[in-house]
Amino acid sequence: MQAINMPQAKTNLSRLVEAIEQGTEREIVIARNGHPVAKLAPVSNVPIERRIGVAKGLFVVPDDIDAHNQDVARLFLGERPGKDALDEQG
């Protein structure tokens, strides 16, 4: 990984992009006053894999999956679960 300062990057931008395109550099860090602020890297042309349904058939969803939705919502809001949920926990 090559690191260069902002004035060098401005002067040599075409050459830096060419180095990335040709694969002679995997990424180039651009610094301002010696502190890294940006990274020049290739854009991936690999297509994104299908995500929806990726776990289909790997687990079984119980019929009562929505039974505690109200209690979960209360917990997210910082409230205590309803009385029924406390009775069930014993």
N, C-alpha and C positions, 0 to 999 in steps of 0.2 A: 504494500500500500504506500503510495507516494503522497507526501504532504507538501503543499505549496502555499505561498502567501497570496493574498488578494491581487496585488499588482501583477504578479506573474501569471495568475489565472486569467486576468483580463487580457493581457498581452498574448497569451498562448492558448486561448480557449479552443480554437479550431484543432490545434495539435493535441490537446488533452482529450477532446472528444474522439478524435481519430485513434488515439491510443486505447481508449475504452472499446471502440468499435472493433478494432483489430485484435483485441484481447491481450495486448502487451501489458496493460494495466487492468486489474480487476476493479479497483476503485481509487479515487483520488480525493484526498481530504483538502479542503480549501480553508485556510486560516486567516484570521484578521488579528494583527498584532500578536501573532504567535499562538492564538487560541483557536482551535478547530470550530468552524461555524457551519460548514456545509460539506456534502459529500457528492461527488460525481460518480455515478455507477451506471452500468448498463440496465436498460429496461428489459425485463423478462418477456420473452415471446411465448412462454409455455402457457398453454390454455389452462384456465382454472378448472379444477376437477368438479364434477357434480357433487354438491353437498346435500341437497334434499334427498332423503331416503337412504343415506349412507349407512345407517344402523338398522335398516329394515330387516326384521327376522332375528335380530340378535338378542332381543329381550321381549318379555310379555308385559303389556300395560294392563294393570289390574282394572277391573270394572269400576271400582270405587275411587279411582284416581282423583276425582274432583271433590271428594267428600270433605276435605279440610281446607278448601280454597279460602273461605272467610277467615279461618284462624291464621292461615299463612299471610293473608293480606294485613290482618291486624298486627302480626309480628313485624312486617315490613314498616308499618307506621309507628312502631315503638310501643304498641299497646299489648296488653296481655290477651291470650286466647280467651274465647268465650267460655262460660261456665260448663257447657256440655263437654268441651274438649278436656277440661280439668277433671270432670267426673270420670271420663273414660280412662284417664291416665292413672287414676286410683290413688 
